[in-house]
Amino acid sequence: MTKTLPLGKENLIYEEIEELRKSFSVTVFPSGKVIFKTPNKASPDERKTFLLKKKEWIKKQQAYFSQFHSRQQSYTSGSDILYLGRHYQLIVARKTPERVAFAANKIVVYSVKPVQGLMERFLYKRAEVVFKERLNFCLKFFPELGSLQVRFSIRKMAKRWGSFQKNGLIFLNPELIKAPKRCIDYVIFHELCHHRYKCHSKEFFELLAQKCPNYQALKTELELKVLGV
């Protein structure tokens, strides 16, 4: 049942589901949709009190998803390019042959044509190399995967950093090439843990903490550096 909870100037719209359970649960989905699961014997006041306690967390989650798309990247000379956690100044040189090169804290693009396509292809190829390197590193911490052939593919995703498929395929968001390698590792660790636990249960996070003890700090760093949230 869809309900609305007035929150000052804003309203919280959520779907309430009654279940035979002892505790409350709130989930915010990438779309911004809020699912509120409540014990069927809970009173209206108890339900409202719980939601009011969670309102700041709900807002934070919704803001995170809504701002997932980082600001529109500019590819004009002098623009800022974020690559592996570092900021580079883009320099466009109207020369041939076409190529991209690093020079200290600059990325120099040689082209007489618009450079956006060239830069996007360059970053995609760098992502292929870096993601493969980081996946191989992270797999060393998962000997229990045995003979499962874990591999990755790059896929643009509007709301997620990665996704684990049951056949061992991991999709990684190309935006991750902007993040430090340690943050890329965190995303891969996260997805590899989904081989054992499909949902974000207590057991899932316990396993993630074993494989990546500072995952919470890395998650925050990833959001701050790439999303600016």
Secondary structure as UniProt FT lines:
FT   STRAND          2..7
FT   TURN            8..9
FT   STRAND          10..19
FT   STRAND          25..28
FT   TURN            30..31
FT   STRAND          34..39
FT   TURN            40..41
FT   HELIX           44..66
FT   TURN            77..78
FT   STRAND          80..83
FT   TURN            84..85
FT   STRAND          86..93
FT   STRAND          99..103
FT   TURN            104..105
FT   STRAND          106..110
FT   HELIX           116..139
FT   TURN            140..141
FT   HELIX           143..145
FT   TURN            146..147
FT   STRAND          151..154
FT   STRAND          162..164
FT   TURN            166..167
FT   STRAND          169..172
FT   HELIX           174..178
FT   HELIX           181..193
FT   TURN            194..196
FT   HELIX           202..211
FT   TURN            213..214
FT   HELIX           215..222
FT   HELIX           223..227
//
